[in-house]
Structures are given as C-alpha cells and as structure tokens.
Amino acid sequence: MAEALLAKPVVILNAPQLAHNIGAVARVMANFGLETLRLVNPRDGWPQEQAWASASGADWPLDGANVFENVGDAVADLQLVFATTARPRELQMPVITPRQAASELTQGLGQGLSVGLLFGGERAGLETADIALCQAVVTIPIDPKFRSLNLAQAVAITAYELRLLELDAPPPAFREGPAPADGAAMMGLFQHLEGELETAGFFHPPEKTPSMVQNLRTALSRARFSDQEVRTLRGVVTALSRGRGRVLEKIARQKAEKAGEA
Amino acid sequence: MAEALLAKPVVILNAPQLAHNIGAVARVMANFGLETLRLVNPRDGWPQEQAWASASGADWPLDGANVFENVGDAVADLQLVFATTARPRELQMPVITPRQAASELTQGLGQGLSVGLLFGGERAGLETADIALCQAVVTIPIDPKFRSLNLAQAVAITAYELRLLELDAPPPAFREGPAPADGAAMMGLFQHLEGELETAGFFHPPEKTPSMVQNLRTALSRARFSDQEVRTLRGVVTALSRGRGRVLEKIARQKAEKAGEA
C-alpha cells in the first residue's frame, strides 16, 4: 500500500449505497479526528459530488478516499480490523463493545499496528464472509426494538470512543472560567443578606433564625458562586432593600403631602 | 404538564431548521431507546412530512413530539436539564462530558426526577440565555479542527452513553434531600426577582439587562434549588423589596406628618 504509516484507525465502508451517507461519515470522521477512508464497491461509483456536498466541509477524508473491489483488498495492509454491526451474527468471533474496540485499537496503534474499522452498507450490512476477515465484531448496544442504525451514526459512536481514548479521556474541569469565591467572600454575602433580612423582619419567629439562616446558606453555597457573582448578588441585595424602599418612601411622601394639602 | 411520568430523558431541540435532521434525531432516539421529543420553534413549522420520511420508521418520537414557544416552556416540568454544545461557552456553568451527563441523568431518573437534554439548532446552537436555564453544559469532545457536528450525531453520542447505563441497570442511587424544583418553579423565581430588581432600578444601563439577567439565572440555576428553597428565596425577595420598604414607608410617613405639624 502507498500509505506509509497509519497513525489512526482506517474507516472502511463496505458497499455504501448513498453518497450523502458517505459524506456524513467523512464529516463525523473529521469531528472525531479520523482521517483515512476506504470504500469497497460504492454502489453509485466514485467520486460522487453529493458526498462532498454532505460533508459540510470535511473534504479531506473524501479527497483521500481509496476505492477497493472487495473487503479483502481493503484490509490487506491492516493488522487489526473490527467489523461493526448492529446485529450480532452467528459467527465464532469475539463480540465486543465500541468502548472495548476503541481500547483495543488504541492499544494496537500504540504497538505500531495498522488498524481499521469495517462498516457494512445501508441495507445489507456485512456478510459473514467479510466479518471472517476481521478479528472481532463490534456491536453497538442499540435497542432491539429499533435496530435501523444510520451508517454515519455507527461510525460516530466508535469514532467518539476512539476520540475519548486519544484525549486520554480528560474530562473538562468542573468549571471553565473563574474559581468559586472563597469562604470569606461567601460569608460577606451571607451576612449582608441576613442583615437586610433581619431589618425587613424576615426572620420570624425569632427563635427560628438560626435554622432559617442555615437553610439559606446551604442553598446558596451549592451554587459555587464566583467572586463576580458574589458582587452581583450583593448588588441584588442592596438594590432590593434600598431601591424599592426609596420608591415606597417617595410614594409615602407624596401621599402624606397630598393629605397635608387636603 | 400533561405527561404524568417521564421514565427516560426528554430530548429537546431548540430551533431545529431541517426536517430531515429532526427525523434523524427521532431515528437515533429509537436506536437508543429514548422516546420523548420536544421541539422549540422548529423553523419550518410542525408537523413536517420530511421528518417522518427521514426517520426510517422511528415514528413514535415524532408522533408524540410537542412544540413549545421557548426553552423555558420546554423545560418547565423538568428538574434536571443539561445543554449540549460542541463549543464551550463563556458561561459560569459546569462543563461535563457526555458520559458524566448520562451518569447524572440516569441517577436523576433513579431518584424519580424528570430530566432532559437540550440541543441547539443546526446553525446557531444554543443561546446563553437558554443555557442559563440548565444545570450543566455537556460538551462532546470533538476535534477543534472540525467542530461542525451534525445535530443527530450529537443526540446519538449522548443517547448512546445513556443506553450503556440503562443496560448496566445501576441500582437507584440514594438521593440526598428533596428533588430539584422544575423549570417552571425556577422561572417563577427568576421573574419575581427580576421584576423587583427592575422596579428597584438595578438593571442599569438598560441595554445591559439581558446579560445581567442571564448571569443571574446562570448562577442560580447551578444551585439546583428544591421547591422549598425556591419558596424561601421568593420570601427573601419579597422581604427585601417589601419589608424594608414598609419600614421606610412608615418612617417617611412619620417625617411627613411631623413636617405637617411643624
């Protein structure tokens, strides 16, 4: 084969029927960082404009796609290939999950192997003769009540699992952006709020004040407010307790003045 | 809401543009055992024949799909909603992986909560104002070199993770404390607070109102307040805005009366 080194798993589509599905596969390959696409006997020939039109700009897997006459040729240079099916077959072949497949393929890559994923066409799926050229069957755990999984979706699931391992699955930090405010800032917010609530007669009856304070603090602590948010909320407390008061004060003054005039 | 019990996560599509994508979403929902679809302002109206044509027989999510005017209405009966985006936003909201999301939503279901996943439309994705009504952002770990993820693929990834956990059938987790309030209760709190802040002149300058509202909602959404806590906080808002007002009103009246006497 011309390809010197395959740093990532190859995606092989056996007898794909619809060009827009091939395009959709290219798109999802690009989403998850896969690059090499192989087509075995695309029904309507190759290249097909509609594939590029459906790839939303993910042209490179299509531009570089090689066409093969049969699965045997398409996997000829690969050392580890898994066949993806929605439906388990009567075949003496290990059946693994997409997650296990991703793990094994990633390990294989790490050992310098050339690896691939084989997908069947829209209608027929994979023949047992084709599966027999692979080292395991990957079964996507779909609901047996509705097995008709779109080709690009099947590629997406396995490519997603591969991507997670490529990233070494570092989950994003709990929060992007500023850190939560410290205890002193939160205490400042609490005391400001509670002081205003005290003035407003919120804590009633008085003996319930400690538990009411505690419940409020508990609810607000859970939000993990940032410093900026604490400042905003203190502004909220001030606005509510002073602003509204000013409005009512004005109304009361006007009323009193009118009463005085009458 | 009419729906008595939501045994599985609801899929909410905000402003979907293409009927065939809505159909593709229904198909992948059926693949992974999801049932309830909600549409917020589908661009071309609803129902649309093309959606059914693209669902490959997965008619039931489409047949049962309800249409909503805005995200707030669509999440009104849900207690835990995650917003799915390909691109992290500048928003103070926890960012989690699809796997973490599936785990939290499955736990929520086990605790009897109504839960959902919110997805943005094809072009615009989600507005920060919509994300502000959710409790976390789910980011699919796609390659930053090609972020254009198809809507149905985004649903597929998260639905697949949910399906894996459903098959694992984890024992219902013990819930600490009462359930989170639903979207309607939270919206009631937001609008009450914002109304009082508006009266108090908090939103200044006026053109900043939307971003100020959004930041407040985001911070408060994260806390996952219970119904009781929502009631308490509405009491806080009332006390701050009225209670203090009453005190000042009284003082103002006394002053005015004294001035009248003098």
Interface residues (C-beta under 8 A of the other chain):
Chain A: A24 R27 V28 A30 N31 F32 G33 S56 G57 A58 T97 P98 R99 I140 P141 I142 D143 K145 F146 R147 S148 L149 N150 A152 Q153 A156 I157 Y160 R163 L164 L167 A169 P171 P172 A173 F174 R175 E176 G177 P178 L193 E196 L197 T199 A200 G201 F202 M212 N215 L216 A219 L220 R222 A223 R224 F225 S226 E229 T232 L233 G235 V236 V237 A239 L240 S241 R242 G243 R244 G245 R246 V247 L248 E249 K250 I251 A252 R253 K255 A256 E257 A259 G260
Chain B: A24 R27 V28 A30 N31 F32 G33 S56 G57 A58 P88 E90 L91 Q92 M93 P94 V95 I96 T97 P98 R99 Q100 T139 I140 P141 I142 D143 K145 F146 R147 S148 L149 N150 A152 Q153 A156 I157 Y160 R163 L164 L167 L193 E196 L197 T199 A200 G201 F202 M212 N215 L216 A219 L220 R222 A223 R224 F225 S226 E229 T232 L233 G235 V236 V237 A239 L240 S241 R242 G243 R244 G245 R246 V247 L248 E249 K250 I251 A252 R253 K255 A256 E257 A259 G260
